[in-house]
Amino acid sequence: MDRIYLSLSLQSGFEIEYIEKALQSNWITSGGPNVNDFEVELQNYFGEDLFVAALNSGTSAIHLSLILLGVKQGDEVICQSLTFSASANPILYQGATPIFVDSEPETWNICPDNLEIAIKDRIKRGNKPKAIIAVHLYGMPYKVDDVHAIADRYGIPVIEDSAEALGSCYKGKNCGTFGEFGILSFNGNKIITTSSGGALISNSKEVKDKAIFYATQAKDTAIHYQHSEIGYNYRMSNICAGIGLGQIKMLKEKIDSRRNNHLFYRELFSTIEEVELFETKNEDYFSNYWLNTILLKSSEVKNDLLQAFEEANIETRPLWKPMHQQPIFDSYPYYGNKVSEKLFENGLCLPSGTNLTNEDKKRIEKVINTFFN
Ligand SMILES: *Cc1c(COP(=O)(O)O)cnc(C)c1O
């Protein structure tokens, strides 16, 4: 039987037309008409007052946000611990120090109480954090009001890692639009893909232009190549943007399809009390349910269930391992109460791609029912 994957994206069928346009116009480098059009599409989606720079990955978008905030060696940056490593790696690219903060149990994202404890403690030690990286993990919005109230109180800008949350909302407003910067990823496993790609959302044209300046090798205005700052090769290519233009046409369908997968899991687990399906707690939160995740009673049960899925050739994966437990990051400060550790021990991500068929769902259902009966 074919393998069922955790998160594959479905083609919309429109991609090829834009790719061909790029090939025919001979514009197959970075930047170009598809890139500009893709940025306009994203700006229309997020709102006229926001500016979007299309980049070659979500990781580069996070890196550029840190650069634009002036983060440098010796600075400290607070980062949600329960996340994918791409949220935290750019802190090290800048030679800065990550300060990790635990999750709270309702959204599994950055815990406002521990965030404030961390900020106070870092200030007491004489180094006020330069930025906060908060993540809408698995598409679940973090506690936006609480987190931003604290950030505002201490005057610390928020970089909103919305890589997994395109289409998610908090109190009716799009995730990616609350922070000083919002970042998106169009990696192959995300809601929409450009094969590889990302975007930086900001609220000024100057900031967007500055991001593109750094993303295209920081060329000063001159006839020859002249540079007075460090540049990067981070711009999206015209081919990739063509895929993005095809994909974004189907954004609503893609979100609906992920949310339908969630309804399937809700029904499936409604009678299985050993499983807790991760869901929004009230109507302030609207999740794209990029990935459906569950908590089991123990890590043994989780491992056995993962094994049972594996035997049926179905991919599942433990929740993201917290950054403060990673060999590369475990020497950095951490503020928390072991919430993310517990989630990592007992949690499992289930197949949630837009390509999940009814046949696939039957196979998943069979594994679950056999395992728990
Ligand atoms: C995918 C992802 C990123 C990085 O995006 P890339 O486009 O793969 O570089 C950053 N943060 C989170 C939470 C992600 O899931």
Ligand as a Chemical Component Dictionary entry (heavy atoms), coordinates in Angstrom:
data_LIG
# 
_chem_comp.id                   LIG 
_chem_comp.type                 NON-POLYMER 
_chem_comp.pdbx_formal_charge   0 
_chem_comp.three_letter_code    LIG 
# 
loop_
_chem_comp_atom.comp_id 
_chem_comp_atom.atom_id 
_chem_comp_atom.alt_atom_id 
_chem_comp_atom.type_symbol 
_chem_comp_atom.charge 
_chem_comp_atom.model_Cartn_x 
_chem_comp_atom.model_Cartn_y 
_chem_comp_atom.model_Cartn_z 
_chem_comp_atom.pdbx_ordinal 
LIG C1 C1 C 0 8.766  25.590 8.302  1  
LIG C2 C2 C 0 9.016  26.429 9.470  2  
LIG C3 C3 C 0 9.964  27.467 9.444  3  
LIG C4 C4 C 0 10.970 27.676 8.340  4  
LIG O1 O1 O 0 10.482 27.782 7.094  5  
LIG P1 P1 P 0 11.372 27.340 5.823  6  
LIG O2 O2 O 0 10.626 27.942 4.689  7  
LIG O3 O3 O 0 11.382 25.848 5.796  8  
LIG O4 O4 O 0 12.727 27.917 5.986  9  
LIG C5 C5 C 0 10.064 28.311 10.544 10 
LIG N1 N1 N 0 9.295  28.124 11.625 11 
LIG C6 C6 C 0 8.393  27.135 11.698 12 
LIG C7 C7 C 0 7.556  27.020 12.922 13 
LIG C8 C8 C 0 8.239  26.235 10.631 14 
LIG O5 O5 O 0 7.363  25.237 10.728 15 
# 
loop_
_chem_comp_bond.comp_id 
_chem_comp_bond.atom_id_1 
_chem_comp_bond.atom_id_2 
_chem_comp_bond.value_order 
_chem_comp_bond.pdbx_ordinal 
LIG C1 C2 SING 1  
LIG C2 C3 SING 2  
LIG C2 C8 DOUB 3  
LIG C3 C4 SING 4  
LIG C3 C5 DOUB 5  
LIG C4 O1 SING 6  
LIG O1 P1 SING 7  
LIG P1 O2 DOUB 8  
LIG P1 O3 SING 9  
LIG P1 O4 SING 10 
LIG C5 N1 SING 11 
LIG N1 C6 DOUB 12 
LIG C6 C7 SING 13 
LIG C6 C8 SING 14 
LIG C8 O5 SING 15 
# 
